[in-house]
Amino acid sequence: MAKRIAIITTWYPPQQSIAAQRMIAMAEYFSQHYQVTVFALDNRKHVVQRENIEVRYSSSYPLLEALKSNTADGAWKHKIKTALRIVLSKFIPSPMKRWKEATQADFVHQHQTTPFDLVISSYAPAEAHEVVLFAKKQFPSLPWIADMRDEMSANPFLSSEEKNRLRNVEIQVNDHAQALLAVSKPILQQFEELCPAIPVHLEIRNGFYHRFKRSAASVSVSEIFKIGYFGTFYGSIKPTHFFEAVQLWTAEHPSVKMEIHLFGVHHNFTVPSALQSRIIVHDRLPYEHAISTMAGMSVNLLLHPKNNRKGVYTGKLFDYISVQVPVLAMIDPDDVAADLIREFNCGYIAEFDDVAQNKNALQQAYLDWTKQIQRIANDSQVATLHRDKQLEKFVELIEKINL
């Protein structure tokens, strides 16, 4: 009989994010080898059977779910939702508490009925790990893999209070988990120091998760230089410096036929009047449609500022590389994303907030496009980035944890 694996996460459909894509890939790949039960978040308690995967949903606070940002929201609606979430956070300091308690009860009941052979929990939020910590008090021998993805207490943008809370969770994870995962080696190295008692630390990148194959027939030829951006703008990740570089460059080359296509962005940025005719905002696309649309761009834009964090690939980088279109990357030149682009020679790199570098990278990308010079990853390089390749390592790990 196939082994039973439980996955604890708040990121699973209908939730949409890079984290959700990671969890979908994990569940679907594992379902080829094991019986998989996902304990996830939705606006009501219910159970869904998806092929070989059972998904058991519990709810949090419906009002908070309703106030999540939506790419269809206008600028004012986005601001109002953000403000209301901040106000509500004063009254509901633990927005996932209700989900955690419901999931704890459901998980324990399911384990008592038909025991799981392994549980995997994925941060953020920390409540996913806390569900397992609660269960481990009753079932201390249950094998556990903690999927951290990104930093916890080492995140430089958190308050001291939040860092202390997460450090307490890390200490407990260190005491009880059999393995720990992170999305990049720099982040994994942090956890090796923070959680040294855990026997195994393993890098599992996000990768891409589609079967699209670029071909001459699948990609349309355009006389317009098209820049694509797929995802959201948030915090300091805004196109301000890039737009300034585009303004300068197009002022020098007014006859250039160029468009910037923004897919799924929130209305939390300003479009310079000089670029109004060149910037086209689209609704968020379903994943497979987004992938085929990326392939039709001349270059795809990656934005990520330099900060105190290292080890940030950003999920869309793997999708960008996978469709074999050059990456126009305004990022930290000394982090893993830039290293990967240089290794595969698949794009153009500039410091995020250096307008002159942004402009030079844009110009070089355009000149190469006019000459039909393509800086793209080859097929074998692309293949290494598929999530299945990462999950093969995960299955090897699972088989070693005394199942």
C-alpha positions in Angstrom: 0.0 0.0 0.0 1.3 3.5 -0.9 2.7 5.6 1.9 0.5 8.5 3.2 1.9 12.0 3.1 0.3 15.1 4.5 1.1 18.6 3.3 0.2 21.6 5.5 0.0 24.9 3.7 -2.2 28.0 3.3 -1.0 28.3 -0.3 -3.0 26.0 -2.5 -5.8 26.7 -5.0 -7.9 28.8 -4.9 -5.0 30.8 -3.5 -2.8 32.2 -6.2 1.0 32.9 -5.8 4.4 31.5 -6.5 4.1 29.7 -3.2 0.8 28.0 -4.4 2.6 26.9 -7.6 5.3 25.3 -5.4 2.7 23.4 -3.4 0.7 22.3 -6.5 3.8 20.9 -8.0 4.8 19.1 -4.8 1.4 17.6 -4.3 1.0 16.4 -7.9 4.5 15.0 -8.2 4.1 13.1 -4.8 0.8 11.7 -5.9 2.6 9.6 -8.5 4.4 7.8 -5.6 2.2 8.3 -2.5 -1.3 9.0 -1.2 -1.4 12.7 -0.7 -3.6 14.8 1.6 -3.3 18.6 1.6 -4.6 20.6 4.5 -5.2 24.1 3.0 -7.0 27.4 3.3 -10.2 28.5 1.8 -13.2 30.6 2.8 -15.2 27.6 4.1 -14.6 24.2 5.5 -14.9 21.5 2.8 -13.1 18.5 1.2 -12.1 18.2 -2.5 -10.8 15.1 -4.2 -8.5 15.9 -7.1 -7.4 12.8 -8.9 -4.9 11.2 -6.4 -4.9 14.1 -4.1 -7.4 14.8 -1.2 -7.6 18.5 -0.2 -9.1 19.3 3.2 -9.9 23.0 3.5 -10.4 25.0 6.7 -11.2 28.7 6.9 -9.7 31.7 8.5 -11.4 35.1 9.0 -13.7 35.7 5.9 -13.4 39.4 6.2 -9.6 39.2 5.9 -9.9 36.9 2.8 -12.3 39.5 1.2 -9.8 42.2 1.8 -7.0 40.5 -0.1 -5.6 42.6 -2.9 -6.9 41.8 -6.4 -5.3 42.8 -9.6 -8.7 43.9 -10.9 -8.9 46.5 -8.1 -8.5 50.1 -9.1 -5.8 52.3 -7.4 -8.2 53.7 -4.7 -9.8 50.3 -4.0 -6.3 48.8 -3.6 -5.4 51.6 -1.1 -8.6 51.2 0.9 -8.1 47.5 1.2 -4.6 47.9 2.3 -5.6 50.5 4.9 -8.4 48.3 6.2 -6.1 45.3 6.5 -3.7 47.4 8.6 -6.6 48.5 10.9 -7.9 45.0 11.3 -4.4 43.7 12.1 -4.7 45.7 15.3 -7.8 43.8 16.3 -6.8 40.4 14.8 -3.1 40.1 15.5 -3.1 36.4 14.4 -5.1 36.3 11.2 -4.4 32.5 10.7 -5.2 31.5 14.3 -8.7 30.2 13.4 -7.3 28.3 10.4 -4.5 26.8 12.5 -6.9 25.6 15.2 -9.3 24.0 12.7 -6.4 22.4 10.8 -4.9 21.0 14.0 -8.1 19.3 15.0 -8.7 17.9 11.5 -5.1 16.7 11.1 -5.1 14.9 14.4 -8.4 13.3 13.6 -7.2 12.1 10.2 -4.0 10.8 11.6 -5.7 8.9 14.4 -8.1 7.4 11.8 -5.5 6.4 9.2 -2.0 7.4 10.2 0.2 9.4 7.9 3.8 8.2 7.2 5.2 11.7 6.9 4.0 15.3 7.3 5.4 18.3 5.3 4.6 21.9 6.4 5.4 25.0 4.4 6.2 28.5 5.8 4.9 31.2 5.5 2.8 31.6 7.6 4.4 30.1 10.7 1.0 28.6 11.6 1.6 25.8 9.1 4.6 24.7 11.2 2.6 25.2 14.4 0.0 22.7 13.2 2.7 20.1 13.1 4.2 21.1 16.4 0.8 20.6 18.0 0.5 17.2 16.5 4.1 16.2 17.5 3.1 16.5 21.1 0.7 13.6 20.6 2.7 11.7 17.9 6.4 12.4 18.6 7.6 9.7 16.2 5.7 11.2 13.2 8.5 12.1 10.6 8.4 15.8 9.7 10.0 17.9 6.9 9.8 21.7 7.4 9.7 23.5 4.0 10.8 27.1 4.9 11.0 28.4 1.4 12.3 31.8 2.5 13.8 33.3 5.7 11.9 33.3 9.0 13.5 35.2 11.9 16.4 36.2 9.6 14.1 38.3 7.4 15.5 41.8 7.7 12.2 43.5 7.1 10.4 42.2 10.1 9.9 43.9 13.5 11.9 42.8 16.5 8.7 41.4 18.0 7.9 39.4 14.9 11.5 38.1 14.6 11.4 36.9 18.2 8.1 35.1 17.6 9.4 33.4 14.6 12.7 32.6 16.3 10.7 30.7 18.9 9.1 28.7 16.2 12.5 28.0 14.6 13.8 26.7 17.9 10.9 24.2 18.1 11.4 23.2 14.5 15.0 22.6 15.2 14.0 20.2 18.1 11.5 18.2 16.1 12.0 18.2 12.3 13.9 15.5 10.5 14.7 17.7 7.5 14.5 21.4 6.5 14.2 22.8 3.0 14.8 26.3 1.5 14.7 27.8 -2.0 18.3 28.8 -2.4 21.7 28.1 -0.9 22.2 31.4 0.9 18.9 31.0 2.7 19.7 27.4 3.4 23.0 28.4 4.9 21.2 30.7 7.3 19.0 27.8 8.5 22.0 25.5 8.9 23.2 28.0 11.6 19.8 28.7 13.1 18.6 25.0 13.1 21.8 23.0 13.4 20.2 20.0 15.1 18.1 19.1 12.1 19.8 16.1 10.4 19.2 17.2 6.8 19.2 20.7 5.1 18.3 20.6 1.4 17.9 23.3 -1.3 14.7 22.8 -3.3 14.3 25.6 -5.8 10.9 26.7 -7.0 11.6 26.1 -10.7 8.9 26.2 -13.4 6.0 23.9 -13.8 4.6 23.7 -17.3 5.1 21.7 -20.5 5.3 24.6 -22.9 7.9 24.0 -25.6 9.1 27.0 -27.6 9.0 26.5 -31.4 8.9 28.7 -34.4 5.2 27.9 -34.8 4.4 28.8 -31.1 5.9 32.2 -31.1 4.6 35.1 -33.3 7.0 37.5 -35.0 6.5 41.1 -34.3 7.8 44.4 -35.6 7.3 45.9 -32.2 9.9 45.4 -29.4 7.7 44.1 -26.6 8.7 44.1 -23.0 6.6 41.8 -20.7 6.2 42.0 -17.0 4.2 39.2 -15.2 3.3 39.6 -11.6 2.6 42.3 -9.1 4.3 45.5 -7.9 4.6 45.8 -4.1 6.8 47.4 -1.5 10.0 48.7 -3.1 9.4 46.5 -6.2 8.1 49.2 -8.4 9.0 50.2 -12.0 9.9 53.8 -11.2 13.6 53.6 -12.1 13.0 51.5 -15.1 10.3 53.8 -16.4 12.7 56.7 -16.0 15.3 54.9 -18.1 12.7 54.1 -20.7 11.7 57.8 -20.9 15.4 58.8 -21.4 16.0 56.2 -24.0 12.8 56.7 -26.0 13.4 60.5 -26.0 16.7 59.8 -27.8 15.0 57.2 -30.1 11.4 58.5 -30.6 10.8 56.4 -33.7 11.4 53.1 -31.9 8.4 50.8 -31.9 8.3 49.6 -28.4 5.5 48.5 -26.0 5.6 47.5 -22.3 3.0 45.0 -21.3 2.2 44.6 -17.6 0.2 41.5 -16.7 -1.6 41.1 -13.3 -0.1 44.2 -11.7 -1.9 46.1 -8.9 -2.7 49.7 -9.5 -0.1 51.0 -7.1 2.4 52.7 -9.4 2.5 55.8 -11.6 2.9 55.8 -15.4 4.8 58.8 -16.7 2.7 60.8 -19.2 5.4 60.4 -21.8 5.0 56.6 -21.7 1.2 56.5 -21.5 0.9 55.3 -25.2 3.6 52.6 -24.7 2.4 51.0 -21.5 -0.4 48.5 -21.7 -1.9 47.0 -18.5 -3.6 43.6 -18.7 -5.5 41.4 -16.2 -3.8 38.5 -14.5 -3.6 35.5 -16.8 -4.0 31.8 -15.9 -0.6 30.2 -15.5 -0.5 28.3 -18.8 -1.8 31.3 -20.7 0.8 33.5 -19.0 3.6 31.1 -20.1 2.6 31.2 -23.7 2.3 35.0 -23.6 5.8 35.3 -22.1 7.1 33.4 -25.1 5.6 36.0 -27.4 7.6 38.9 -25.8 10.9 40.3 -27.1 12.3 40.3 -23.5 10.7 39.8 -20.1 11.3 42.2 -17.3 12.6 41.2 -13.8 12.6 43.8 -11.0 14.1 43.2 -7.6 16.0 45.8 -5.5 19.3 45.2 -3.7 18.7 44.9 0.0 20.0 42.9 3.0 18.5 39.7 1.7 20.5 37.2 -0.3 19.3 34.1 -2.0 16.3 35.6 -3.9 15.6 34.1 -7.3 12.0 35.3 -7.5 9.6 32.7 -8.9 9.0 34.3 -12.3 12.7 34.1 -13.2 12.4 30.3 -13.8 9.3 30.9 -15.9 11.1 33.6 -17.9 14.1 31.4 -18.6 11.9 28.4 -19.5 10.2 30.1 -22.4 13.6 30.9 -23.9 13.1 34.7 -24.2 15.9 37.0 -22.9 15.5 38.3 -19.4 15.8 42.1 -18.8 16.9 42.0 -15.2 17.0 45.1 -13.0 18.2 43.3 -9.9 21.0 42.8 -7.4 24.0 41.9 -9.5 25.6 40.0 -6.6 22.8 37.6 -5.8 21.7 34.2 -7.1 19.3 35.5 -9.8 22.1 37.4 -11.5 24.4 34.4 -11.1 21.9 32.1 -12.8 21.4 34.6 -15.7 25.1 34.9 -16.2 25.6 31.1 -16.0 23.0 30.5 -18.7 23.9 33.7 -20.7 20.2 34.4 -21.0 19.7 38.1 -20.4 20.8 41.6 -19.4 21.6 42.7 -15.9 21.5 46.1 -14.4 21.4 47.5 -10.8 17.8 47.9 -9.9 17.9 51.6 -9.0 20.7 52.7 -11.4 18.9 54.5 -14.2 21.9 54.7 -16.4 22.5 51.0 -16.1 18.8 50.3 -16.7 19.0 52.4 -19.9 22.1 50.7 -21.1 20.7 47.2 -20.5 17.5 48.2 -22.4 19.4 49.6 -25.3 21.6 46.4 -25.6 18.5 44.2 -25.4 16.9 46.2 -28.2 20.0 46.3 -30.4 20.4 42.5 -30.0 16.7 42.1 -30.9 17.1 44.1 -34.1 20.0 41.9 -35.1 18.1 38.7 -34.1 20.8 37.9 -31.5 19.1 35.9 -28.7 20.6 35.5 -25.3 18.6 32.5 -24.1 19.1 29.3 -22.2 19.5 26.1 -24.2 17.2 23.2 -23.9 19.4 21.2 -21.5 19.8 24.2 -19.2 16.0 24.8 -19.2 15.4 21.2 -18.4 17.4 21.5 -15.1 15.0 24.2 -13.9 11.8 22.2 -14.1 10.2 21.5 -10.7 10.2 17.8 -11.3 14.0 17.8 -11.3 13.9 19.5 -7.9 11.2 17.2 -6.6 13.2 14.1 -7.6 15.7 15.2 -4.9 12.8 15.6 -2.5 11.5 12.0 -3.1 15.1 10.7 -2.5 15.1 12.6 0.8 11.7 11.2 1.8 12.8 7.6 1.0 15.8 8.1 3.4 13.6 9.3 6.3 12.8 5.8 7.5 9.4 5.4 5.8 
